[in-house]
Amino acid sequence: MSDDVEGRYYLDELKDPFPIEKVKYRSGPGGKQLAYIDARDVADRLDEVVGQAFWQNRYTCVNGVTVCEIGIKTVHSVTDEWIWKSDGAPETTIEAEKGALSDAFKRAGVKWGIARYLYDDAPPPPQQAPPPQKQEPQQGSNEPTESQMNFLTKLLSSKSETERGKFMAGLGDNPTKHEVSKAIDELKAG
């Protein structure tokens, strides 16, 4: 596997559509229905895919606009590096400061691909079953994805067979998506 597997893993997983029950709608200009997700959904996606210890955000204010930066830590064999993407939002009419922070955070998440599909004029992509040879769990499933398991296998490849066996035995026969995500965090942390 090439060194960019981790980057592709993050980008692919971050872009996954949200379960339909997470998507909300509000009226926009001209009565157009605008789809959106909560800021908590962005944080949950980052926690699930990247791991709590491997992303962070920070805020600044530029000419009255709240700017949020989201950094994701990449872990390579030689260096660790933070990659940052940002976007901003003005204060909102309801809970001005909180709204600006939340909107800026969601917009910065879109820069990473999180819920970007909701900004297209086209409706969100339908929830389709994956091809038979790539059986991914349905959205909202608690089963780890094939990408997560492949990434976990890559991280474990540097361990001895005994260490790999103990680690996998600790996960059990049917680990959850969250348990695999935590395992990935542990292995990346060292």
C-alpha positions as CSV (number, residue, x, y, z in Angstrom):
1,M,0.0,0.0,0.0
2,S,1.2,3.5,-0.7
3,D,1.8,6.2,2.0
4,D,-1.3,8.1,0.8
5,V,-3.7,5.4,1.9
6,E,-4.3,7.3,5.1
7,G,-5.2,10.5,3.2
8,R,-7.6,8.7,0.9
9,Y,-9.1,6.9,3.8
10,Y,-9.9,10.3,5.5
11,L,-11.1,12.0,2.4
12,D,-13.4,9.1,1.3
13,E,-14.9,8.6,4.8
14,L,-15.4,12.3,5.4
15,K,-17.4,12.7,2.2
16,D,-19.9,9.9,3.0
17,P,-23.5,11.1,2.9
18,F,-25.2,11.5,6.2
19,P,-28.2,9.4,7.1
20,I,-31.4,11.1,5.9
21,E,-32.6,11.7,9.5
22,K,-29.5,13.9,10.1
23,V,-30.3,16.3,7.2
24,K,-32.5,19.2,8.1
25,Y,-34.1,21.8,5.8
26,R,-34.9,25.5,6.1
27,S,-36.3,28.1,3.7
28,G,-33.8,30.1,1.8
29,P,-34.0,33.1,-0.6
30,G,-37.0,32.8,-2.9
31,G,-38.5,30.0,-0.8
32,K,-35.8,27.5,-1.9
33,Q,-35.4,24.6,0.5
34,L,-31.8,24.5,1.8
35,A,-30.4,21.3,3.3
36,Y,-28.0,21.4,6.3
37,I,-26.6,19.4,9.2
38,D,-25.8,20.4,12.8
39,A,-22.3,21.4,13.8
40,R,-22.4,18.4,16.2
41,D,-22.7,16.1,13.1
42,V,-19.5,17.6,11.7
43,A,-17.7,17.0,15.0
44,D,-19.1,13.5,15.2
45,R,-17.9,12.7,11.7
46,L,-14.4,14.0,12.5
47,D,-14.3,12.0,15.7
48,E,-15.5,8.8,14.0
49,V,-13.2,9.1,10.9
50,V,-10.1,10.9,12.1
51,G,-10.3,10.2,15.8
52,Q,-10.7,12.7,18.7
53,A,-6.9,13.2,19.1
54,F,-6.2,13.8,15.5
55,W,-8.3,16.9,14.6
56,Q,-8.7,20.3,16.2
57,N,-10.4,23.6,15.4
58,R,-9.6,27.2,16.1
59,Y,-11.4,30.5,15.5
60,T,-10.4,34.0,14.6
61,C,-12.4,37.1,13.7
62,V,-11.6,39.0,10.5
63,N,-13.5,42.2,9.8
64,G,-16.5,41.0,11.8
65,V,-16.6,37.5,10.2
66,T,-15.9,34.5,12.4
67,V,-13.4,32.2,10.7
68,C,-13.0,28.6,11.8
69,E,-10.0,26.5,10.9
70,I,-10.2,22.7,11.1
71,G,-6.8,20.9,11.3
72,I,-6.3,17.2,10.7
73,K,-3.1,15.5,11.8
74,T,-1.5,13.3,9.3
75,V,0.8,10.6,10.7
76,H,3.5,9.4,8.4
77,S,6.4,7.1,9.0
78,V,8.8,10.1,9.6
79,T,6.7,13.2,10.3
80,D,3.5,14.3,11.9
81,E,1.9,17.3,10.1
82,W,-1.3,19.3,10.7
83,I,-3.2,20.2,7.5
84,W,-5.7,23.1,7.9
85,K,-8.7,24.2,6.0
86,S,-10.9,27.2,6.9
87,D,-14.0,29.2,6.1
88,G,-15.9,32.0,7.7
89,A,-19.4,33.1,8.5
90,P,-21.0,36.4,9.8
91,E,-23.1,36.5,13.0
92,T,-26.6,35.1,12.5
93,T,-29.9,36.7,13.4
94,I,-30.6,34.0,16.1
95,E,-27.9,33.6,18.8
96,A,-25.5,35.8,16.8
97,E,-22.1,34.6,18.2
98,K,-23.1,31.0,18.6
99,G,-24.6,31.0,15.1
100,A,-21.4,32.4,13.6
101,L,-19.2,29.9,15.4
102,S,-21.4,27.0,14.3
103,D,-21.8,28.2,10.7
104,A,-18.0,28.8,10.3
105,F,-17.3,25.3,11.8
106,K,-19.8,23.7,9.3
107,R,-18.3,25.6,6.4
108,A,-14.8,24.6,7.3
109,G,-16.0,21.0,7.5
110,V,-17.3,21.4,3.9
111,K,-13.8,22.3,2.8
112,W,-12.8,18.8,4.0
113,G,-15.8,17.3,2.0
114,I,-18.2,16.9,5.0
115,A,-21.7,17.4,3.7
116,R,-20.5,19.2,0.6
117,Y,-23.1,17.3,-1.4
118,L,-25.8,19.3,0.4
119,Y,-24.6,22.5,-1.3
120,D,-25.2,21.3,-4.8
121,D,-28.3,22.3,-6.6
122,A,-29.0,18.6,-7.3
123,P,-30.8,16.7,-4.5
124,P,-28.6,14.7,-2.1
125,P,-27.5,11.4,-3.6
126,P,-29.9,8.5,-2.9
127,Q,-28.9,5.9,-0.3
128,Q,-27.8,3.1,-2.6
129,A,-26.6,-0.4,-1.6
130,P,-22.9,-0.9,-2.4
131,P,-21.8,-3.3,-5.1
132,P,-21.9,-7.0,-3.9
133,Q,-18.0,-7.3,-4.0
134,K,-17.7,-4.4,-1.6
135,Q,-20.2,-5.0,1.2
136,E,-20.1,-1.7,3.2
137,P,-22.5,-1.3,6.1
138,Q,-25.5,0.9,5.4
139,Q,-25.3,4.5,6.6
140,G,-26.0,4.6,10.3
141,S,-24.8,1.1,10.8
142,N,-22.6,0.3,13.8
143,E,-20.4,-2.1,11.8
144,P,-16.9,-0.9,10.8
145,T,-16.5,0.0,7.1
146,E,-14.2,-1.9,4.8
147,S,-12.0,1.2,4.6
148,Q,-11.6,1.3,8.4
149,M,-10.7,-2.4,8.5
150,N,-8.2,-2.0,5.7
151,F,-6.6,1.0,7.4
152,L,-6.4,-0.9,10.7
153,T,-4.7,-3.8,8.9
154,K,-2.2,-1.4,7.4
155,L,-1.4,0.1,10.9
156,L,-1.1,-3.4,12.4
157,S,1.3,-4.6,9.6
158,S,4.3,-3.1,11.5
159,K,3.5,-5.2,14.6
160,S,4.7,-8.8,15.2
161,E,2.2,-11.6,14.6
162,T,1.8,-12.1,18.3
163,E,1.1,-8.4,18.9
164,R,-1.4,-8.4,16.0
165,G,-3.2,-11.4,17.4
166,K,-3.5,-10.0,20.9
167,F,-4.7,-6.6,19.5
168,M,-7.4,-8.2,17.3
169,A,-8.4,-10.6,20.1
170,G,-8.9,-7.5,22.3
171,L,-11.3,-6.1,19.6
172,G,-13.4,-9.3,19.6
173,D,-15.2,-11.0,16.8
174,N,-17.6,-8.2,15.9
175,P,-16.1,-4.8,16.8
176,T,-18.3,-1.7,16.3
177,K,-17.3,1.2,14.1
178,H,-16.5,3.2,17.2
179,E,-14.3,0.5,18.7
180,V,-12.3,0.2,15.4
181,S,-12.0,4.0,15.3
182,K,-10.6,4.0,18.9
183,A,-8.2,1.1,17.9
184,I,-7.0,3.2,15.0
185,D,-6.4,6.2,17.3
186,E,-4.4,4.0,19.7
187,L,-2.2,2.6,17.0
188,K,-1.6,6.0,15.4
189,A,-0.7,7.5,18.8
190,G,2.0,5.0,19.2
